[in-house]
Amino acid sequence: MTISKSSFALMFSSVLWLSPALGCGLEPIEEAPQDRTSPFDAPAAGVRDGHLAGQVGPAWVDAVAEPLRAYAAMSTLRVMGVALQDDRAVMMQVTLRTDDVALVPGTRERFDAADVGRLVLLGCVGQSLDVYDEYDRPADDVELVVDPVPGGGPGDVSVLLDGLWGTAEQSDREPATAASFSFVLVR
């Protein structure tokens, strides 16, 4: 079997795009500069009002996401929120393709493991910020809800991601858990 250079380049770029989306804190991410105007720049000027709630792996959380960061490059957006607790850190990170997932008011969409190229919601738990050694797993099922922000800017949207980890078929391995990650995208 012969693989052409263009096929190899496409496969390699897919692996590079997905690899940071599937692990917590594996590599530093560069924030896109906000002063550019090309179509490949950040689709968001910022992110605010982050919140994590529910059970992520072994940790219960209902707290403000601080730090909260948005990263963008070409057609990929990644938003990460961390809730620091007394004895651990809980992190949720969504990575999505902005050319394939609509971030406009009224969007209601469901994603599962087959949608890994479109949207991934990752839940992580660890001993401290950037050390997620207890739990690191993408949600099996995610619901995305995008609404307008009352009193916000013309492009601002409220984003809610409800994630489910584990299913009835997997209950013999671990119980199902659910958590949500919400934030306002400022554009």
NUROZA-524073 format. One line per 2 residues: number of its first residue (from 1); their letters; for each residue x, y, z of N, C-alpha, C. Coordinates in pm, 1 decimal, decimal comma. Atoms other than C-alpha are relative to their C-alpha. Layout:
NUM) a) X Y Z X Y Z X Y Z | ...
end
This chain:
1) mt) 84,0 -117,5 0,0 0,0 0,0 0,0 88,4 123,6 0,0 | -77,2 -122,9 10,4 140,6 338,8 -101,9 -85,3 117,7 44,3
3) is) 70,3 -119,5 -48,0 43,5 658,7 75,1 65,0 121,0 -65,4 | -54,1 -118,8 65,0 81,9 981,5 -118,9 42,9 102,6 103,9
5) ks) -45,9 -105,6 -90,4 255,3 1282,8 35,4 -117,0 83,3 51,2 | 113,3 -81,4 -43,8 -71,6 1477,5 44,9 -87,5 -76,6 99,4
7) sf) 77,9 80,4 -94,8 -255,3 1189,6 219,4 72,1 -7,5 134,0 | -77,8 5,3 -123,6 26,6 1157,3 472,4 -7,8 133,3 73,2
9) al) 6,2 -132,5 -61,7 24,4 1533,3 536,0 -135,2 22,8 65,7 | 134,1 -15,3 -56,0 -351,8 1527,8 591,5 -16,0 -84,7 126,3
11) mf) 9,1 85,8 -118,3 -330,8 1231,1 832,2 83,1 56,2 113,9 | -89,2 -53,5 -102,3 -36,9 1389,0 1019,1 -59,2 125,8 62,6
13) ss) 59,0 -122,7 -54,0 -213,8 1725,8 1054,6 -121,2 -32,7 86,5 | 113,8 42,2 -82,3 -524,7 1546,4 1189,5 46,9 -49,0 135,6
15) vl) -54,7 48,7 -126,0 -315,9 1370,8 1452,3 50,4 116,5 84,0 | -48,2 -116,3 -74,6 -149,2 1698,6 1549,1 -114,9 80,3 57,0
17) wl) 114,6 -77,1 -48,1 -487,5 1870,2 1578,1 -68,1 -70,6 115,7 | 71,9 74,1 -102,7 -644,6 1594,8 1787,6 82,9 -26,6 124,2
19) sp) -79,9 40,1 -114,4 -350,7 1514,2 2014,7 -14,4 92,9 119,4 | 18,6 -82,2 -118,2 -380,0 1822,6 2238,6 -143,7 -2,0 49,6
21) al) 140,3 0,4 -41,8 -757,7 1786,3 2245,6 -32,4 -119,8 87,4 | 33,0 122,6 -69,7 -740,2 1441,8 2401,2 78,3 -21,4 128,3
23) gc) -72,5 14,8 -125,1 -519,9 1506,2 2705,3 6,3 130,4 75,8 | -3,0 -119,0 -85,1 -510,7 1747,1 2997,8 143,4 45,1 22,5
25) gl) -127,6 -60,1 -33,6 -211,4 1974,9 3019,3 119,9 -68,9 -60,2 | -112,2 70,8 59,5 7,2 1776,9 2782,2 100,5 91,8 -66,9
27) ep) -91,5 -91,0 66,8 155,0 2075,4 2604,9 -48,0 142,4 19,4 | 44,2 -138,9 -12,1 155,1 2452,6 2639,5 -71,5 43,0 -127,5
29) ie) 77,6 -49,1 113,7 -92,7 2628,8 2414,7 24,1 148,9 -12,0 | -21,0 -141,8 23,7 -25,9 2965,0 2259,3 -132,9 67,5 -27,3
31) ea) 122,2 -74,5 26,5 -308,3 3216,7 2273,9 18,8 78,8 -128,9 | -6,2 -72,0 126,7 -385,7 3368,7 1934,8 5,1 149,8 26,3
33) pq) -3,9 -145,3 -17,3 -291,8 3737,6 1908,2 -135,1 61,7 -35,8 | 130,3 -60,0 20,0 -599,7 3958,1 1929,0 1,2 117,0 -98,6
35) dr) -5,9 -118,0 85,5 -475,1 4238,3 1701,1 5,2 -32,4 -149,4 | -1,4 37,9 140,7 -485,4 4043,6 1372,9 -141,1 2,2 -57,4
37) ts) 130,9 -3,4 64,0 -766,3 4056,4 1120,3 -17,5 -104,4 -109,0 | 14,3 100,6 104,7 -708,3 3755,2 895,4 -111,1 -98,0 38,2
39) pf) 106,9 94,8 -31,4 -983,2 3487,9 868,0 48,3 -119,6 82,0 | -52,8 112,6 -75,3 -752,1 3241,2 1046,6 23,7 33,3 146,1
41) da) -23,1 -40,8 -137,5 -743,8 3433,3 1374,1 -109,3 -48,3 93,8 | 90,8 44,1 -105,1 -924,7 3374,7 1697,6 -143,5 40,9 -28,8
43) pa) 140,5 -33,2 18,3 -1302,9 3353,1 1660,4 -58,3 65,2 124,8 | 47,2 -60,9 -124,0 -1332,0 3488,2 2016,6 100,8 101,9 48,1
45) ag) -87,9 -100,9 -57,3 -1191,7 3804,7 2168,5 32,3 -35,4 143,8 | -25,2 38,1 -137,6 -1216,2 3650,4 2510,9 -107,0 -90,5 54,3
47) vr) 93,0 88,4 -68,7 -1401,5 3440,8 2759,5 -11,7 50,0 144,1 | 21,4 -44,9 -138,3 -1557,4 3525,7 3096,7 -112,0 -82,3 63,0
49) dg) 110,0 62,0 -75,1 -1798,9 3400,6 3363,8 -3,2 -151,5 -12,1 | -5,2 145,5 7,0 -1683,1 3039,3 3360,2 -47,7 -66,3 127,5
51) hl) 51,0 74,3 -114,4 -1843,4 2783,7 3588,0 4,3 -149,4 -29,4 | 0,0 146,2 8,1 -1798,9 2408,8 3650,7 -96,3 -52,5 105,4
53) ag) 93,9 58,1 -95,9 -2070,9 2198,0 3817,2 -20,5 -147,4 -30,8 | 27,8 141,8 16,4 -2130,6 1827,3 3874,8 115,5 -85,8 46,9
55) qv) -105,1 93,9 -37,9 -1904,4 1525,3 3908,3 89,9 -27,2 -119,2 | -102,0 29,1 100,0 -1584,8 1498,0 3707,3 87,9 -109,0 59,9
57) gp) -74,7 112,0 -58,0 -1434,5 1156,9 3773,3 -32,8 -13,5 147,2 | 23,8 16,9 -143,1 -1388,8 1127,9 4150,4 -36,5 129,8 73,3
59) aw) 16,9 -130,0 -66,6 -1446,4 1499,5 4221,9 -136,5 63,5 -25,2 | 121,0 -81,6 11,1 -1765,3 1695,0 4292,6 44,4 144,6 -6,3
61) vd) -38,3 -140,1 15,2 -1748,2 2056,3 4184,3 -124,5 83,9 -25,4 | 100,8 -102,2 27,9 -1974,2 2362,8 4184,3 68,5 131,2 31,8
63) av) -86,0 -114,4 -27,6 -1743,4 2658,9 4147,2 28,5 82,4 -125,6 | -45,1 -88,8 106,6 -1626,9 2949,9 3939,7 124,1 -61,1 -64,2
65) ae) -117,6 49,3 72,2 -1376,1 2846,2 3672,1 103,7 112,1 -4,0 | -106,6 -99,3 -5,7 -1062,8 3040,4 3754,7 130,2 -72,4 25,8
67) pl) -5,0 -78,7 122,6 -836,7 3036,4 3563,8 -95,3 -52,0 -108,6 | 84,7 27,4 115,8 -1050,6 3049,3 3250,1 70,4 61,4 -119,9
69) ra) -75,6 -47,9 115,8 -880,5 3076,8 2911,4 -60,6 -51,2 -129,7 | 42,5 40,1 134,6 -971,0 3067,2 2542,2 121,4 8,6 -91,7
71) ya) -108,1 5,7 97,2 -725,3 2967,9 2269,9 -61,8 -28,1 -135,8 | 53,5 24,0 133,4 -786,9 2977,0 1898,7 112,1 2,0 -102,5
73) am) -92,5 3,7 112,4 -599,1 2892,4 1582,3 -76,5 -58,0 -118,4 | 69,2 40,6 121,2 -738,4 2865,9 1232,4 -147,0 -25,7 33,9
75) st) 141,6 25,2 -26,2 -1078,4 2694,9 1278,0 -20,4 -85,4 125,5 | 10,6 75,3 -124,4 -1015,7 2541,4 1621,0 -6,2 96,3 117,6
77) lr) 13,9 -78,5 -122,1 -1131,7 2693,9 1948,4 12,1 -94,8 117,8 | -14,0 78,3 -122,1 -1027,9 2560,5 2288,0 -24,9 93,4 117,9
79) vm) 27,3 -76,4 -120,7 -1171,5 2691,5 2614,9 23,7 -93,0 118,0 | -36,8 79,4 -115,2 -1032,5 2567,5 2945,4 -38,0 75,1 126,5
81) gv) 33,3 -57,3 -129,9 -1168,9 2630,1 3294,5 43,0 -93,7 110,3 | -49,2 78,4 -112,8 -1024,7 2516,0 3626,6 -66,9 49,8 127,6
83) al) 50,9 -32,8 -132,9 -1187,0 2506,1 3969,6 99,1 -58,8 100,6 | -96,4 44,2 -100,1 -929,6 2490,1 4249,1 -73,0 -28,4 129,9
85) qd) 59,5 40,2 -127,6 -1045,1 2300,0 4557,6 110,5 -13,7 102,9 | -99,0 10,7 -106,8 -872,0 2246,8 4891,7 110,1 -100,6 -30,5
87) dr) -96,9 107,0 17,6 -704,8 1921,4 4793,2 23,0 -42,1 -144,5 | -16,9 40,8 139,2 -726,9 1910,0 4414,2 -45,9 110,7 -95,0
89) av) 44,3 -90,3 106,9 -791,2 2087,1 4085,3 -87,5 -79,9 -96,2 | 89,6 61,6 97,1 -1079,7 2007,1 3850,6 1,9 87,6 -124,4
91) mm) -10,7 -75,6 124,5 -1042,9 2109,9 3487,4 -94,5 -59,7 -103,2 | 76,2 42,6 116,3 -1280,3 2096,6 3193,7 48,7 82,7 -117,5
93) qv) -50,3 -65,3 120,4 -1172,9 2178,0 2842,0 -83,4 -45,4 -118,8 | 71,1 32,9 122,7 -1375,4 2196,0 2523,9 88,2 41,3 -117,0
95) tl) -70,3 -28,9 124,4 -1206,1 2178,9 2185,0 -99,6 -24,8 -111,5 | 96,8 16,0 107,4 -1421,6 2238,6 1881,2 46,6 67,1 -127,2
97) rt) -29,3 -55,7 132,7 -1401,5 2313,7 1511,2 -106,2 104,3 -30,0 | 94,7 -109,4 19,6 -1561,7 2653,5 1456,8 -58,6 3,8 -140,0
99) dd) 58,0 4,6 134,6 -1614,8 2586,3 1086,4 -103,9 -111,3 -12,7 | 92,3 113,0 4,5 -1827,3 2281,6 1175,1 -103,2 2,4 113,3
101) va) 89,6 -8,7 -115,0 -1991,8 2367,5 1510,1 -42,7 145,5 15,3 | 52,0 -136,9 -4,1 -2216,1 2676,4 1518,8 -2,9 52,8 142,5
103) lv) 4,0 -66,8 -129,6 -2159,4 2909,6 1812,6 -85,5 125,2 -12,6 | 96,4 -109,1 17,7 -2465,3 3122,3 1743,2 -121,2 -29,3 87,4
105) pg) 117,4 21,4 -84,0 -2770,9 3178,8 1963,7 -101,3 -92,5 -67,5 | 97,3 95,7 51,3 -3023,3 2900,2 1925,4 58,1 -136,5 -29,9
107) tr) -63,1 129,5 26,9 -2770,7 2621,2 1869,9 -30,8 -96,7 114,1 | 23,3 110,7 -92,6 -2872,2 2297,0 2042,0 46,6 -123,7 -74,9
109) er) -55,3 114,0 73,7 -2659,4 2003,5 1937,4 59,0 -101,6 96,4 | -51,7 110,1 -80,1 -2558,2 1665,2 2076,2 120,0 -62,3 -71,1
111) fd) -122,1 60,0 53,1 -2216,2 1504,2 2029,5 29,2 -127,3 78,2 | -44,4 120,7 -68,3 -2078,7 1159,8 2107,9 142,3 -31,7 -44,1
113) aa) -138,6 36,6 29,2 -1748,8 974,1 2071,8 32,3 3,0 -149,0 | -23,6 -2,6 145,3 -1791,4 960,1 1692,6 26,9 142,6 -50,3
115) dv) -18,2 -139,9 40,2 -1776,2 1343,4 1683,5 132,5 59,0 47,3 | -126,7 -47,3 -54,5 -1418,6 1366,8 1815,1 67,3 104,8 -89,2
117) gr) -57,7 -99,5 90,0 -1315,6 1568,2 1507,1 -74,2 132,4 2,3 | 81,7 -121,7 -5,2 -1591,4 1824,2 1573,4 1,1 65,5 136,8
119) lv) 5,7 -53,5 -135,1 -1614,5 1863,6 1952,2 42,7 -106,8 99,2 | -44,0 87,2 -108,1 -1441,5 1709,9 2253,6 -11,2 78,8 129,4
121) ll) 5,7 -58,6 -133,5 -1524,2 1789,4 2617,7 79,1 -92,5 91,3 | -91,8 78,4 -80,6 -1245,8 1672,9 2844,5 -17,8 36,5 146,6
123) gc) 5,2 -22,6 -144,1 -1272,3 1632,3 3221,5 125,9 -54,3 63,4 | -125,3 40,8 -63,1 -960,5 1615,6 3437,1 -0,6 36,6 147,7
125) vg) -13,3 -25,0 -143,3 -884,6 1593,1 3808,2 143,0 -32,0 38,3 | -136,3 24,8 -45,2 -549,0 1621,1 3977,0 30,5 68,8 130,8
127) qs) -44,7 -51,3 -128,8 -349,1 1730,9 4274,2 10,5 152,0 5,0 | -14,6 -145,2 3,8 -296,3 2090,5 4160,7 -13,4 48,3 -144,1
129) ld) 9,7 -59,9 132,4 -320,5 2328,4 3866,2 107,2 -58,5 -91,3 | -87,1 59,4 101,5 -166,0 2162,3 3556,8 56,5 -137,0 36,4
131) vy) -38,8 136,2 -33,9 -117,1 1827,8 3737,2 -128,5 -80,3 13,5 | 126,4 73,5 4,2 -415,0 1611,8 3636,3 29,6 -149,3 -6,9
133) de) -44,7 138,6 -4,0 -302,9 1268,4 3748,4 -103,4 -97,9 55,1 | 103,4 89,2 -52,9 -627,7 1128,7 3899,2 -99,8 -43,1 -106,6
135) yd) 105,2 27,8 98,1 -864,6 1147,7 3603,9 24,0 86,7 -122,6 | -24,6 -71,8 125,3 -829,5 1247,9 3238,3 -76,4 -75,0 -108,1
137) rp) 82,6 76,3 94,1 -1110,0 1145,9 3005,1 -98,1 90,3 -73,1 | 102,2 -75,5 73,1 -1330,2 1288,4 2728,6 -139,6 -52,5 34,0
139) ad) 139,4 39,2 -24,0 -1707,0 1285,7 2782,0 -47,1 -90,9 -112,1 | 56,2 92,3 98,6 -1896,9 1007,6 2607,2 -115,6 63,8 -76,0
141) dv) 115,5 -65,7 59,7 -2193,9 1233,4 2534,8 1,2 145,4 46,5 | -3,1 -142,9 -32,9 -2210,7 1614,7 2521,3 -117,2 69,8 -67,2
143) el) 102,4 -86,2 57,2 -2497,6 1855,9 2472,2 51,9 142,8 4,8 | -43,4 -139,8 13,5 -2406,3 2205,7 2349,0 -122,8 87,7 -14,8
145) vv) 109,2 -96,9 7,0 -2646,0 2495,1 2410,2 62,6 138,4 -7,3 | -53,1 -135,2 18,0 -2568,3 2846,3 2283,1 -117,1 97,5 2,7
147) dp) 104,5 -100,9 -15,4 -2779,9 3145,4 2388,6 59,9 139,8 -9,1 | -48,8 -137,8 -2,1 -2755,2 3524,1 2353,6 30,2 41,8 144,2
149) vp) -33,5 -53,3 -132,1 -2610,7 3722,5 2645,4 -77,3 129,5 20,0 | 73,8 -124,1 -24,2 -2858,1 3977,8 2782,2 94,9 112,3 42,4
151) gg) -85,9 -113,7 -30,9 -2684,5 4314,3 2785,1 143,6 -14,2 -46,7 | -135,6 21,2 49,1 -2374,9 4170,9 2619,0 22,1 67,3 -133,7
153) gp) -32,6 -54,6 130,9 -2201,3 4278,5 2301,1 -76,3 -73,3 -109,0 | 78,8 58,9 108,5 -2356,6 4200,2 1961,6 40,2 -142,2 -38,0
155) gd) -42,8 135,2 35,5 -2149,2 3884,1 1908,2 17,3 -91,5 119,8 | -20,1 80,7 -120,8 -2134,7 3762,1 2269,9 -104,3 -110,4 8,6
157) vs) 91,7 112,0 -18,5 -2286,8 3421,1 2339,7 31,4 -72,4 130,5 | -12,3 84,0 -117,9 -2347,6 3209,8 2647,5 7,6 -144,7 -48,1
159) vl) -22,3 137,9 43,7 -2216,5 2855,6 2600,7 -13,4 -93,1 119,9 | 16,4 101,5 -103,5 -2327,4 2557,3 2809,8 28,1 -135,7 -61,4
161) ld) -32,3 136,1 42,4 -2179,2 2210,7 2769,7 -34,2 -93,8 114,4 | 35,2 102,3 -97,9 -2342,7 1923,7 2958,4 63,2 -129,8 -46,1
163) gl) -70,8 122,1 36,6 -2118,7 1617,8 2957,6 -40,1 -118,3 85,0 | 28,1 125,7 -68,7 -2186,4 1256,4 3049,4 119,1 -91,8 -22,5
165) wg) -110,9 93,8 6,3 -1901,3 1018,9 3131,3 -51,3 -135,0 45,2 | 48,4 133,7 -31,8 -1989,5 650,4 3122,6 -144,2 -15,7 -44,5
167) ta) 135,7 29,8 44,6 -2306,0 483,6 2999,8 -46,8 -125,5 71,6 | 54,1 120,5 -62,9 -2530,2 199,6 3111,3 84,1 -123,2 -35,4
169) eq) -81,6 114,5 41,3 -2315,1 -43,5 2910,5 133,0 -4,8 74,1 | -130,0 -6,4 -66,3 -2006,5 74,7 3099,0 -12,2 -3,0 151,8
171) sd) 20,6 -12,3 -143,1 -2160,5 69,8 3446,9 74,9 -105,3 81,5 | -76,5 99,0 -74,6 -1973,2 -246,7 3541,8 143,4 46,7 24,1
173) re) -136,1 -52,2 -18,1 -1645,4 -54,6 3502,6 1,8 120,4 92,8 | 7,8 -118,9 -84,0 -1744,2 276,1 3662,7 -137,6 61,2 -16,2
175) pa) 133,3 -60,0 11,8 -2065,2 461,1 3738,3 2,1 121,9 -92,0 | 11,4 -117,9 85,9 -2186,8 727,6 3499,3 6,2 125,5 85,7
177) ta) -6,7 -129,2 -67,7 -2109,2 1085,0 3600,6 -37,1 108,6 -100,0 | 40,1 -111,7 85,4 -2232,5 1417,5 3466,8 51,8 130,1 58,1
179) as) -47,4 -131,6 -41,8 -2092,3 1769,1 3478,8 -25,6 99,3 -110,8 | 20,1 -104,9 99,8 -2140,4 2101,2 3304,0 111,8 102,9 7,5
181) fs) -99,8 -105,7 13,8 -1903,2 2371,0 3184,0 -71,0 111,9 -74,0 | 65,2 -113,5 65,2 -2046,7 2714,2 3106,6 92,1 121,3 1,3
183) fv) -79,5 -121,8 10,5 -1893,3 3043,1 2996,0 -65,0 93,7 -100,8 | 43,9 -97,7 99,6 -1955,9 3358,6 2795,7 116,1 23,8 -94,1
185) lv) -98,6 -27,0 103,3 -1766,4 3393,7 2468,7 -19,9 143,3 -44,3 | 5,8 -141,3 34,7 -1687,3 3758,6 2399,9 61,6 17,7 -137,2
187) r) -51,9 -14,5 136,2 -1655,2 3843,6 2031,1 -24,5 140,8 -52,4
end
